[in-house]
């Protein structure tokens, strides 16, 4: 069975959450049922199917956020939070 497509917000709405310094703070749920990015009042929630094991979830977060922004994954990198649910990403627009 094919994997369902990720549920992603409008790219411009997500770009509006990126700070002037190119940083995006996200809260991650690993091992979720489906990949998604959800925008709340002050938070960006990223859910990924990958388990929180050996960096698999971190790689998935980078991939999903890049896809939501319409960027290559090489333009998004993890700055802080490798072992935490709260992560800080650097985004090159």
N, C-alpha and C positions, 0 to 999 in steps of 0.2 A: 504494500500500500504506500502511496506517495505521501511524503510529509506535507502537511498543510502550509500554505504561505504564511510568512510572519505578518503579524498585525502591526502596522507602522503608522505613525502620525504624519501629517503634512510636513514635508522637509523644511519649509520656511518657519513653521511654528517651532520646530525643534531647534533650528538655527537661532531663533530668538532667545533661547535659553543659554546659548554659549556666551560667556563673558567676553569683554573687550580683549582680555589676555589670551583668548582661545581655549579656555578651560570649561569643561562641562562636568558637573557633579551628578552622579547617578546612584540610585539604590538598586541593587541586583538581587534577583531571586533565581538561584540555580536549581536545576532539576525540575523546571516547570513543565507543564503539559504542552506548551507551545511557545515559540519565540515571539516576543512582542516588546514594543516601546509605548509607554503610556505617559501622558503629560498630566500632572496634577497642578494645583495652584502654585506651589513652590518647588515641586519635586519632579524628577524624571525617573520613572520606574522601568527597569529593563528586566524582562523575564527571558531566560534562556533554557533550552532543553538539556544542555550539557551539564554534567555533574560538577560539583565543586571539588574536583580532584585533579591534582597535578597541573593546574592552570588551564584546564579545558574550558571552564566557565569564563575565565578572563578572555581567552581567545574568541569565544562565542560572543561575548559582550562587544568586543571591538568590531567583529563582523556585523552584528545586528545594528549597532549604532551607525557604522559606516554606510550600510545599506539604507537605513532610514534617512540619512543625510544626502544620499546619492553620491558618495565619495568612495574611493578605493580604500580598503582596509589599512593600507600603508600610511594613510593620512590621519589615522586615529591611533593614539598610543596611551597606554596606562601610565599615569604619573604616580598615583598613590592608591593604596587599598588592595594590593594583590591578595591578601588573606582576609579581606573584610567585605561586608555587603555594601558599604559606602565606598564608592570609587571616584577618583578624579581623573578625567580623561583630557588629553591635549588633542585639539582638533585643528588641522590645517585646512582652512577654507580656500 
